[in-house]
Amino acid sequence: MSKIINYYRHGETVWNREGRLQGWLNSDLTTEGIEQAMSVKWNPQIVFSSDLNRAVQTAHLMFPNRTIHKSENLREIHLGHWQGSYIKDLQQDEQYRCYMNSPHLFVNTTQESFEEVIKRMLAFHEYLSQLPYRRIAVVSHGVAIACLFAGIHKQPYNQLWDYLLNGAACFSVEGDIQQLQSNIK
């Protein structure tokens, strides 16, 4: 059975626009973020979303006539003591510079590791590949989806930021069930 799983990043938020790190914290969608979400025209059979408000709100705007199934496994990377900080204020933080410039060398302290995010995103992807639905929509977050992409394609972390999606953009995984499963082994 052929299957399409579309992974969407949530729409732009106030903190995205302000240059603040959210992680597991929330800020409201901007007018542009609302428009980004409402511009998606796809008809999935089932919709999943991170349980964080910005993703849930985006999912409701994208797919207003669908029940949204929430999962904490689809959350953004937890950014520990950086959450809520302005990116410009973290530019002198050596650990943050490593996170941004050399993600393959990043060692987490209060943050979730990239490996942890990849593991939970791949596990959720595996779960989706087992479902009987052919068209599945998932609304998640930038780093979480980039980690999924790296995990599925076995890409090194040093390229992680190349996979970062803009607001309401989509990363699509298509194929038969065996193909989807073999991509993540």
C-alpha positions in Angstrom: 0.0 0.0 0.0 1.4 3.4 -1.0 1.5 6.0 1.8 2.3 9.7 2.0 3.3 11.3 5.3 3.6 15.1 5.2 5.5 16.6 8.1 4.7 20.3 8.4 6.5 22.9 10.5 4.2 25.1 12.5 3.5 28.6 11.3 5.6 31.6 12.2 5.3 32.7 15.9 5.9 35.9 17.7 9.1 34.5 19.2 10.3 33.3 15.8 9.9 36.8 14.5 11.6 38.3 17.7 14.6 35.9 17.4 13.8 34.0 20.6 14.3 30.3 21.3 11.1 28.5 22.2 11.9 24.8 22.7 9.0 23.6 24.8 7.7 27.1 25.6 5.1 28.7 23.4 4.3 32.0 21.8 1.3 32.9 19.6 1.3 32.6 15.8 1.8 35.8 14.0 -0.6 37.0 11.3 1.9 35.7 8.8 2.0 32.3 10.6 -1.8 32.1 10.5 -1.7 32.8 6.7 1.1 30.3 6.2 -1.0 27.6 7.9 -4.2 28.5 6.1 -2.4 28.3 2.7 -1.9 24.5 3.0 -4.3 22.7 0.7 -4.1 19.0 1.3 -6.7 16.4 2.4 -5.1 13.9 4.8 -7.1 11.0 6.3 -5.7 11.7 9.8 -3.8 14.5 11.4 -1.2 14.4 14.2 0.4 17.3 16.0 2.9 18.1 18.7 1.1 18.9 21.9 2.7 22.4 22.0 0.1 25.1 21.3 1.8 26.7 18.3 1.7 23.3 16.5 -1.9 22.5 17.6 -3.1 25.9 16.5 -1.3 25.5 13.1 -2.9 22.0 12.7 -6.4 23.4 13.3 -5.8 26.1 10.8 -4.4 23.7 8.2 -7.0 21.1 8.6 -10.1 22.7 10.2 -12.4 19.8 9.6 -10.2 17.1 11.1 -9.6 15.8 14.6 -6.1 16.6 15.8 -4.3 13.8 17.5 -1.7 15.3 19.9 1.6 13.7 20.8 4.5 14.9 23.0 6.8 12.8 20.8 6.4 15.4 18.1 7.6 18.3 20.3 10.5 20.6 19.4 13.9 19.9 20.9 14.0 20.9 24.6 16.4 23.7 24.9 16.9 23.7 28.6 18.1 27.0 30.1 18.2 28.6 26.6 14.4 28.5 26.3 12.9 32.0 26.1 16.3 33.6 25.4 17.0 35.9 22.6 19.4 34.4 20.0 21.4 37.6 19.9 22.1 37.2 23.7 23.4 33.7 23.2 26.0 34.6 20.5 28.8 34.7 23.2 27.8 31.3 24.7 30.3 28.8 23.5 27.9 25.9 23.9 25.3 27.7 21.8 27.8 28.5 19.1 28.7 24.8 19.0 25.0 23.9 18.8 24.6 26.2 15.8 27.9 25.9 14.0 29.0 22.4 14.7 25.9 20.4 15.7 27.8 17.1 15.2 30.1 18.2 18.1 27.3 19.6 20.4 27.3 18.1 23.9 24.0 18.9 25.7 23.9 19.9 29.4 20.3 21.1 30.2 19.1 20.6 26.6 17.8 17.5 24.9 20.4 15.9 22.6 19.9 15.6 18.8 20.1 11.8 19.3 17.2 11.9 21.7 15.1 13.9 19.3 16.0 11.7 16.3 15.1 8.6 18.4 11.6 9.8 19.4 10.8 11.2 15.9 11.9 8.0 14.2 9.8 5.9 16.7 6.8 8.1 15.9 7.5 7.7 12.1 7.6 4.0 12.6 4.3 4.1 14.4 2.8 6.1 11.5 4.1 3.7 8.9 2.1 0.9 10.6 -1.2 2.8 10.5 -3.8 1.8 7.8 -4.1 5.4 6.5 -2.6 6.4 3.1 -2.4 10.2 3.6 -1.1 11.3 7.0 -0.4 14.9 8.1 1.9 15.7 11.0 2.5 19.2 12.4 5.7 19.5 14.4 8.7 21.8 14.7 11.8 22.9 12.8 14.6 21.1 14.7 12.4 18.0 15.3 11.6 17.6 11.6 15.2 18.3 10.6 16.3 15.6 13.0 13.7 13.2 11.5 15.1 14.0 8.0 18.6 13.4 9.2 17.6 10.1 10.8 15.6 8.8 7.9 18.3 9.6 5.4 21.2 8.7 7.8 22.7 12.2 7.3 25.4 13.6 9.5 24.5 16.2 12.1 26.9 18.7 10.6 24.3 19.3 7.9 21.3 19.4 10.2 20.5 23.1 9.7 20.3 22.5 5.9 17.0 20.6 6.6 15.3 23.4 8.6 11.9 24.2 7.2 10.3 27.7 7.2 6.8 28.2 8.7 4.2 25.8 7.4 6.6 24.2 5.0 6.5 20.5 4.4 8.8 17.5 4.3 7.1 14.6 2.6 7.8 10.9 2.9 6.3 8.7 0.3 6.4 5.0 -0.5 5.0 1.7 0.3 5.0 0.6 4.0 8.1 -1.7 3.6 10.0 1.2 1.9 9.0 3.6 4.7 10.1 1.1 7.3 13.4 0.2 5.6 14.3 3.9 5.4 14.5 4.1 9.1 16.3 0.8 10.0 
